[in-house]
């Protein structure tokens, strides 16, 4: 087993031997810390955004082709929108759109691990989009936000829309501001297991003696035994957690993939969005002869000349 002890932001794929169950562990330290501190949202929002980014990396890493996997929530709560995406080279980004008139409803405490998402997001939907480039069709799956947590909503999506038994846990430990001591970073961990259809035995190995359903049920019960504290404990490596859960069946860990923060915005992309506006709308956003547009994901501000934004 390769050790992930000294790694910080990574995805570790694994497989439970002979059982047709695959999974991922995602651990994000400096990446979520960077994103969360850049935005300075109330802590309750930072926690949920960290979960979203972690979930996006967990699910995006299962794509078989190059592309972008995005997650977006839209709801009638004080957080109107949350967006996170994962590019298959391992780049993540994310932001939250807060209703300015309801910002005071948001607590500047990260609340407990069991905080209900409905207080922040209200009623709405969670959408997953897979975009594999200009010559392929975009794929989108949508589920309503009626689970208590983002992980519940994602599990329900896989159960109902994909008929793919899936378990997901997400854990965030909030960062601190320091107050004389070195500040602790925001950290997030996610783990998922998924029953992979038709992959019972591998070549050269005997067929498994158990029904795939039984193996899955056991894997799922063991998954439930993983506590929140174990999940977010920075001194426990993912290998140690996986060994604790699945050593009886045997667990194989594959090479880890690095994850980094990155934004795909550019002057050209911003200009192409503004080009879809009407001349009246462009006049409206032109101040002192120029247009200022800020990328929600990374807070970079672009200053454009209105002529750049008019349809050519
Ligand atoms: Zn950007």
Boltz pocket constraint, residues with backbone or C-beta under 6 A from the ligand:
constraints:
  - pocket:
      binder: B
      contacts: [[A, 263], [A, 264], [A, 265], [A, 266], [A, 295], [A, 296], [A, 297], [A, 298], [A, 299], [A, 300]]
      max_distance: 6.0
